[in-house]
Amino acid sequence: MTLGPLYHWSPRDRLKSITRQGLMPGKRNISGATLHGGDIEGEFLQPGVCFSLDPVTAWAYSHGVWKSVGAFDLWQVWLEPADEVHVLPMWGNRIVEVRVHNRIPKRRLHHVGERTVA
């Protein structure tokens, strides 16, 4: 199976970093620290960059969940053979989330839109 383009929404305040380094796994949640196992195990940082197969699903499973406000950028990327890809298991015939456990360099990113939520 070959996946088509994947989509990721990022907060506008990360735009400079993304245009410099690309999308990086392990960034802090925009809502602040998310503790894993209470405060015993420390802060949870996602070991991959989360994508969906379309912009609407990407929004629903990221900022739609966190109810984030502000400006957001929509990025499109095509996977390459060297990417470490994890398709999350789910019920039914729909892929909801794809995680890539490596950096996506800026040369592979396409800025395709933006959204502002008040």
C-alpha positions as CSV (number, residue, x, y, z in Angstrom):
1,M,0.0,0.0,0.0
2,T,1.2,3.5,-0.8
3,L,0.0,6.5,1.2
4,G,-0.7,9.7,-0.7
5,P,0.0,13.1,0.8
6,L,-0.2,13.6,4.5
7,Y,-1.3,16.7,6.4
8,H,-0.2,18.3,9.7
9,W,-1.4,21.5,11.4
10,S,1.2,23.4,13.4
11,P,0.8,26.5,15.6
12,R,1.9,29.8,13.9
13,D,4.4,30.4,16.7
14,R,6.4,27.4,15.4
15,L,6.6,28.8,11.8
16,K,10.2,30.1,12.1
17,S,11.4,26.8,13.6
18,I,9.7,24.8,10.9
19,T,11.0,26.9,8.0
20,R,14.4,26.5,9.5
21,Q,14.5,22.8,10.6
22,G,11.3,21.2,9.2
23,L,8.9,19.2,11.4
24,M,10.6,17.7,14.5
25,P,9.4,14.9,16.7
26,G,9.4,15.4,20.5
27,K,8.1,19.0,20.6
28,R,6.1,20.1,23.7
29,N,2.3,20.3,23.3
30,I,1.2,23.9,22.6
31,S,-1.1,23.7,25.6
32,G,1.9,23.3,27.8
33,A,3.5,20.3,29.6
34,T,1.5,17.1,29.5
35,L,2.5,14.9,32.4
36,H,2.9,11.2,31.8
37,G,2.0,8.9,34.8
38,G,1.3,11.9,37.0
39,D,4.5,13.8,37.7
40,I,6.4,10.6,38.5
41,E,7.5,9.8,34.9
42,G,7.7,13.4,33.8
43,E,6.5,15.2,30.7
44,F,5.1,13.2,27.7
45,L,6.6,14.2,24.4
46,Q,5.3,12.6,21.3
47,P,8.1,10.6,19.7
48,G,6.7,11.2,16.2
49,V,5.1,13.9,14.1
50,C,1.3,13.1,13.7
51,F,-0.3,13.3,10.3
52,S,-3.7,12.5,8.7
53,L,-4.7,11.7,5.2
54,D,-6.7,14.9,4.8
55,P,-6.7,18.4,6.4
56,V,-10.1,18.0,8.2
57,T,-9.1,14.8,10.0
58,A,-5.7,16.3,10.9
59,W,-7.5,19.2,12.5
60,A,-10.1,17.1,14.3
61,Y,-7.4,14.9,15.9
62,S,-5.1,17.6,16.9
63,H,-6.3,21.2,17.6
64,G,-9.9,20.1,17.5
65,V,-9.2,17.9,20.5
66,W,-7.2,20.5,22.4
67,K,-9.6,23.4,21.5
68,S,-6.5,25.5,20.6
69,V,-6.9,29.1,19.6
70,G,-4.7,31.3,17.5
71,A,-3.2,31.0,14.0
72,F,-2.2,27.6,12.5
73,D,-0.4,26.5,9.4
74,L,-1.3,23.4,7.3
75,W,1.6,21.4,6.0
76,Q,1.6,18.7,3.3
77,V,4.3,16.0,3.0
78,W,4.8,12.9,0.9
79,L,6.5,10.0,2.6
80,E,9.9,8.7,1.4
81,P,11.4,5.2,1.8
82,A,13.7,6.2,4.7
83,D,10.8,7.5,6.8
84,E,9.9,5.6,10.0
85,V,6.2,5.3,9.5
86,H,3.7,4.0,12.1
87,V,0.0,3.8,11.1
88,L,-2.0,3.7,14.2
89,P,-4.3,0.6,14.6
90,M,-8.0,1.4,14.6
91,W,-11.4,-0.2,13.9
92,G,-12.9,0.0,10.4
93,N,-11.6,0.8,7.0
94,R,-10.3,4.4,7.7
95,I,-6.8,5.4,8.5
96,V,-7.0,8.3,11.0
97,E,-3.5,8.9,12.1
98,V,0.0,8.3,10.7
99,R,3.0,9.0,12.9
100,V,6.5,9.6,11.4
101,H,9.3,9.0,13.9
102,N,11.9,11.1,12.2
103,R,12.5,14.7,11.2
104,I,10.7,15.9,8.1
105,P,13.2,18.4,6.5
106,K,11.9,21.7,5.3
107,R,12.6,20.9,1.7
108,R,9.9,18.2,1.8
109,L,7.2,20.4,3.3
110,H,4.5,22.3,1.3
111,H,2.6,25.1,3.1
112,V,-0.9,24.7,1.8
113,G,-3.1,26.8,4.1
114,E,-3.7,28.4,7.4
115,R,-6.5,28.7,9.9
116,T,-7.3,31.2,12.6
117,V,-9.4,30.3,15.6
118,A,-10.5,33.0,18.0
